[in-house]
Amino acid sequence: MLTISAIPAFNDNYIWCLADTDTGKALIVDPGQAAPVEEYLAKNRLTLDTILVTHHHPDHVGGIKTLVNDHPDCRVTGPAESPFKSTTSRVHPGDEVVWEHVTFQVMGVPGHTLDHIAFYTDTEIAGRPALFCGDTLFVCGCGRLFEGTPAQMLESLKSIRALPEATAVYCAHEYTLANLRFARNWLPDDRELEAFEQQCIKRREENKPTVPSILGDEKRLNPFLRWDDSAVVNAARKYCKENGLPSDSDTAIFAAIRHGKDNF
């Protein structure tokens, strides 16, 4: 039986732990810190056997050295072309990663960083297909473009948007309320967004995570997945006119939304 849990780290990171309760083996995604992972493994009597890395930022890889020292048989799987060189299994987009009876498809999703990959499986985890997307897609948001271009990020999000709508999206940060403040400002008449914001506020007041989200919900609500939605396009064109930006393509519309969020 597979279980999945969020291990909080730093101020707003989630390190994901996928566990096989039959074997006691654990897979960890993006361990930026070692201590909370070690504590979780010990408490739940799990053996760390695999780490998945989505990209090289320190808040995603900072705990790996300590974890590997403590668990020397652990496999570290991450992008082949990356500034992070401590992987033991280097993968490219299109590759498969097998863990226990789960097969992950490796997706290339550059934009936030150039080495960014995501791991998708149609094996149901907690009743749904699962996507571990690092900092590419957030609940009602997407990652800043630290290294890539709007065109690259748009293509990455297109590939995610094409996955089954039932997919659970396991991102790496609790940025939801901040993202929703921007989305509601961008689309003030969107009643679904308003209702969703209230649900998320309630969850955070109860100290519950808003992650994972469901891809079908993201497609309806997230402005960064709605570059071809008329309401988002109209808002983007107004923003572009006010800020002297182009608005003549999907890429330009997406870039305007990202520019808006960066300057919100």
RODO-2510 file (C-alpha; in nm, 4 decimals, decimal comma):
residues 264
     n   res          X          Y          Z
     1     m     0,0000     0,0000     0,0000
     2     l     0,1273     0,3443    -0,0939
     3     t     0,0874     0,6498     0,1257
     4     i     0,1955     1,0061     0,0611
     5     s     0,2716     1,2779     0,3133
     6     a     0,3918     1,6365     0,3114
     7     i     0,6940     1,7037     0,5310
     8     p     0,7064     2,0781     0,6071
     9     a     1,0453     2,2462     0,5713
    10     f     1,1788     2,6023     0,5951
    11     n     0,8896     2,8518     0,6041
    12     d     0,6746     2,7234     0,3217
    13     n     0,8361     2,4204     0,1527
    14     y     0,6823     2,0775     0,1228
    15     i     0,9101     1,7754     0,0947
    16     w     0,7002     1,4852    -0,0330
    17     c     0,7364     1,1357     0,1097
    18     l     0,5939     0,8432    -0,0825
    19     a     0,5983     0,5302     0,1324
    20     d     0,5305     0,1641     0,0643
    21     t     0,3867     0,0421     0,3937
    22     d     0,4321    -0,3210     0,2902
    23     t     0,8097    -0,2917     0,2492
    24     g     0,8819     0,0093     0,4701
    25     k     1,0643     0,1808     0,1842
    26     a     1,0363     0,5559     0,1289
    27     l     1,0859     0,7845    -0,1689
    28     i     1,1520     1,1523    -0,0959
    29     v     1,1017     1,4395    -0,3408
    30     d     1,3156     1,7544    -0,3238
    31     p     1,4614     1,7377     0,0298
    32     g     1,5851     2,0902     0,0904
    33     q     1,6466     2,0037     0,4560
    34     a     1,7592     1,6729     0,6046
    35     a     1,6406     1,7052     0,9662
    36     p     1,2621     1,7006     0,9072
    37     v     1,3033     1,4064     0,6684
    38     e     1,5119     1,2103     0,9196
    39     e     1,2574     1,2790     1,1910
    40     y     0,9684     1,1668     0,9716
    41     l     1,1456     0,8486     0,8607
    42     a     1,2343     0,7528     1,2175
    43     k     0,8864     0,8253     1,3507
    44     n     0,7250     0,6117     1,0798
    45     r     0,9937     0,3415     1,0743
    46     l     1,0734     0,3923     0,7074
    47     t     1,3923     0,3253     0,5138
    48     l     1,4958     0,5912     0,2644
    49     d     1,5721     0,4241    -0,0628
    50     t     1,5174     0,6868    -0,3369
    51     i     1,5332     1,0655    -0,3707
    52     l     1,3808     1,2454    -0,6689
    53     v     1,5178     1,5885    -0,7624
    54     t     1,3241     1,8307    -0,9824
    55     h     1,5840     2,1099    -1,0049
    56     h     1,9009     2,2434    -0,8492
    57     h     1,7839     2,5200    -0,6146
    58     p     1,9200     2,4838    -0,2591
    59     d     1,5756     2,4640    -0,0974
    60     h     1,5213     2,1449    -0,3015
    61     v     1,8611     1,9749    -0,2744
    62     g     2,0180     2,1157     0,0437
    63     g     1,9460     1,8094     0,2560
    64     i     2,0665     1,5462     0,0122
    65     k     2,4303     1,5243     0,1223
    66     t     2,3336     1,4519     0,4837
    67     l     2,0604     1,2080     0,3838
    68     v     2,2945     1,0114     0,1573
    69     n     2,5603     1,0020     0,4282
    70     d     2,3045     0,8551     0,6667
    71     h     2,1469     0,6260     0,4035
    72     p     2,4366     0,5245     0,1765
    73     d     2,2256     0,2841    -0,0318
    74     c     1,9859     0,5619    -0,1318
    75     r     1,9510     0,6323    -0,5047
    76     v     1,9428     1,0023    -0,6020
    77     t     1,7628     1,0595    -0,9322
    78     g     1,7610     1,3999    -1,0985
    79     p     1,8133     1,5939    -1,4203
    80     a     2,1201     1,4949    -1,6194
    81     e     2,2043     1,8466    -1,7347
    82     s     2,2095     2,0337    -1,4054
    83     p     2,4334     2,2428    -1,1806
    84     f     2,3517     1,9858    -0,9102
    85     k     2,6058     1,7069    -0,9598
    86     s     2,5303     1,4730    -0,6704
    87     t     2,2797     1,2523    -0,8496
    88     t     2,3575     0,8835    -0,8813
    89     s     2,0943     0,8279    -1,1508
    90     r     2,0776     1,1032    -1,4137
    91     v     1,7668     1,1201    -1,6280
    92     h     1,6461     1,3053    -1,9350
    93     p     1,2944     1,4044    -2,0437
    94     g     1,1234     1,0956    -2,1828
    95     d     1,3015     0,8562    -1,9481
    96     e     1,1230     0,6354    -1,6976
    97     v     1,2012     0,5977    -1,3283
    98     v     1,0770     0,2827    -1,1562
    99     w     1,0291     0,2679    -0,7808
   100     e     0,8603    -0,0336    -0,6234
   101     h     0,5602    -0,0883    -0,8555
   102     v     0,5380     0,2778    -0,9604
   103     t     0,6693     0,3986    -1,2954
   104     f     0,7340     0,7716    -1,3315
   105     q     0,7568     0,9472    -1,6657
   106     v     1,0250     1,2179    -1,6671
   107     m     0,8942     1,5422    -1,8156
   108     g     1,1125     1,8325    -1,9236
   109     v     0,9600     2,1501    -1,7788
   110     p     1,2189     2,4313    -1,8112
   111     g     1,1292     2,7868    -1,7229
   112     h     1,1807     2,8316    -1,3517
   113     t     1,5247     2,6809    -1,4122
   114     l     1,6719     2,5325    -1,7279
   115     d     1,7291     2,1902    -1,5701
   116     h     1,3766     2,1569    -1,4283
   117     i     1,2037     1,8220    -1,4703
   118     a     0,8826     1,6772    -1,3307
   119     f     0,7827     1,3207    -1,2461
   120     y     0,4386     1,1926    -1,3522
   121     t     0,2823     0,8557    -1,2801
   122     d    -0,0542     0,7164    -1,3808
   123     t    -0,0280     0,4716    -1,0918
   124     e    -0,2869     0,5947    -0,8452
   125     i    -0,1440     0,7443    -0,5277
   126     a    -0,4117     0,8362    -0,2744
   127     g    -0,6640     0,7527    -0,5457
   128     r    -0,5207     0,9689    -0,8257
   129     p    -0,2430     0,9879    -1,0833
   130     a     0,0337     1,2058    -0,9430
   131     l     0,2630     1,4804    -1,0666
   132     f     0,5644     1,5996    -0,8700
   133     c     0,6334     1,9311    -1,0392
   134     g     0,8712     2,1141    -0,8046
   135     d     0,8403     2,4869    -0,8695
   136     t     0,6900     2,4762    -1,2188
   137     l     0,3206     2,4831    -1,1260
   138     f     0,1758     2,6011    -0,7954
   139     v    -0,1816     2,6178    -0,6727
   140     c    -0,3154     2,9097    -0,8797
   141     g     0,0381     3,0118    -0,9728
   142     c     0,3604     2,9109    -1,1447
   143     g     0,7297     2,9494    -1,0738
   144     r     0,9268     3,2662    -1,1387
   145     l     1,1383     3,2603    -1,4522
   146     f     1,4832     3,2688    -1,2956
   147     e     1,6600     3,1067    -1,5914
   148     g     1,4101     3,0276    -1,8663
   149     t     1,1938     3,2331    -2,0990
   150     p     0,8164     3,2845    -2,1105
   151     a     0,8078     3,0687    -2,4250
   152     q     0,9840     2,7827    -2,2448
   153     m     0,7566     2,8029    -1,9429
   154     l     0,4479     2,8180    -2,1622
   155     e     0,5529     2,4971    -2,3396
   156     s     0,6218     2,3335    -2,0028
   157     l     0,2782     2,4297    -1,8740
   158     k     0,1172     2,3089    -2,1968
   159     s     0,2660     1,9637    -2,1352
   160     i     0,1315     1,9652    -1,7797
   161     r    -0,2094     2,0936    -1,8896
   162     a    -0,2352     1,7956    -2,1276
   163     l    -0,2154     1,5411    -1,8418
   164     p    -0,5353     1,3763    -1,7123
   165     e    -0,7561     1,6211    -1,5240
   166     a    -0,7773     1,3855    -1,2253
   167     t    -0,4004     1,4221    -1,1651
   168     a    -0,2993     1,5372    -0,8174
   169     v    -0,0414     1,8159    -0,8461
   170     y     0,2224     1,7919    -0,5723
   171     c     0,4098     2,1210    -0,5856
   172     a     0,6835     2,2212    -0,3443
   173     h     0,5565     2,5386    -0,1768
   174     e     0,2607     2,6738     0,0192
   175     y     0,2226     2,9864    -0,1928
   176     t    -0,1498     2,9466    -0,2468
   177     l    -0,2942     3,2461    -0,0637
   178     a    -0,0431     3,4867    -0,2178
   179     n    -0,1146     3,3416    -0,5610
   180     l    -0,4863     3,3782    -0,5051
   181     r    -0,4527     3,7419    -0,4045
   182     f    -0,2957     3,8083    -0,7425
   183     a    -0,5439     3,5918    -0,9320
   184     r    -0,8396     3,7637    -0,7667
   185     n    -0,6901     4,1032    -0,8494
   186     w    -0,6403     3,9968    -1,2106
   187     l    -0,9890     3,8407    -1,2366
   188     p    -1,2034     4,0193    -0,9762
   189     d    -1,5326     3,8948    -1,1235
   190     d    -1,4386     3,5257    -1,1193
   191     r    -1,6769     3,3766    -0,8632
   192     e    -1,5138     3,0318    -0,8733
   193     l    -1,1817     3,1877    -0,7805
   194     e    -1,3497     3,3799    -0,4992
   195     a    -1,5059     3,0627    -0,3581
   196     f    -1,1791     2,8720    -0,3898
   197     e    -0,9921     3,1482    -0,2089
   198     q    -1,2310     3,1201     0,0841
   199     q    -1,1804     2,7415     0,0958
   200     c    -0,8031     2,7867     0,1016
   201     i    -0,8160     3,0557     0,3692
   202     k    -1,0171     2,8173     0,5864
   203     r    -0,7663     2,5354     0,5308
   204     r    -0,4744     2,7559     0,6283
   205     e    -0,6600     2,8815     0,9378
   206     e    -0,6910     2,5150     1,0360
   207     n    -0,3155     2,4716     0,9670
   208     k    -0,3885     2,2320     0,6786
   209     p    -0,1975     2,2390     0,3489
   210     t    -0,3696     2,3536     0,0316
   211     v    -0,1501     2,1135    -0,1647
   212     p    -0,1964     1,8913    -0,3581
   213     s    -0,4376     2,0521    -0,5973
   214     i    -0,6216     1,8750    -0,8794
   215     l    -0,5186     1,9524    -1,2356
   216     g    -0,8768     1,9920    -1,3547
   217     d    -0,9290     2,2615    -1,0909
   218     e    -0,6052     2,4323    -1,1903
   219     k    -0,7183     2,4422    -1,5526
   220     r    -1,0370     2,6219    -1,4478
   221     l    -0,8868     2,8542    -1,1864
   222     n    -0,5146     2,9154    -1,2383
   223     p    -0,4470     3,2212    -1,4593
   224     f    -0,1137     3,0692    -1,5656
   225     l    -0,2963     2,7738    -1,7234
   226     r    -0,5602     2,9998    -1,8831
   227     w    -0,3509     3,1941    -2,1365
   228     d    -0,6200     3,1185    -2,3983
   229     d    -0,9217     3,1879    -2,1739
   230     s    -1,1095     3,4996    -2,2888
   231     a    -1,1349     3,6524    -1,9413
   232     v    -0,7624     3,6133    -1,8811
   233     v    -0,6746     3,7334    -2,2316
   234     n    -0,8876     4,0453    -2,1907
   235     a    -0,7252     4,1246    -1,8557
   236     a    -0,3800     4,0630    -2,0042
   237     r    -0,4456     4,2892    -2,3031
   238     k    -0,5574     4,5685    -2,0738
   239     y    -0,2420     4,5194    -1,8640
   240     c    -0,0247     4,5153    -2,1760
   241     k    -0,1776     4,8362    -2,3037
   242     e    -0,1140     5,0070    -1,9697
   243     n     0,2460     4,8814    -1,9519
   244     g     0,3549     4,8984    -2,3143
   245     l     0,3834     4,5223    -2,3573
   246     p     0,2928     4,3099    -2,6620
   247     s    -0,0232     4,0985    -2,6505
   248     d    -0,0287     3,9381    -2,9933
   249     s     0,0347     3,5719    -2,9061
   250     d    -0,0198     3,3094    -2,6378
   251     t     0,3419     3,3615    -2,5310
   252     a     0,2882     3,7374    -2,4979
   253     i    -0,0292     3,6831    -2,2947
   254     f     0,1497     3,4390    -2,0655
   255     a     0,4462     3,6757    -2,0310
   256     a     0,2075     3,9556    -1,9336
   257     i     0,0501     3,7438    -1,6588
   258     r     0,3958     3,6542    -1,5261
   259     h     0,5034     4,0195    -1,5447
   260     g     0,1890     4,1160    -1,3587
   261     k     0,2532     3,8685    -1,0808
   262     d     0,6205     3,9664    -1,0536
   263     n     0,5195     4,3276    -1,0044
   264     f     0,2084     4,2709    -0,7939
***
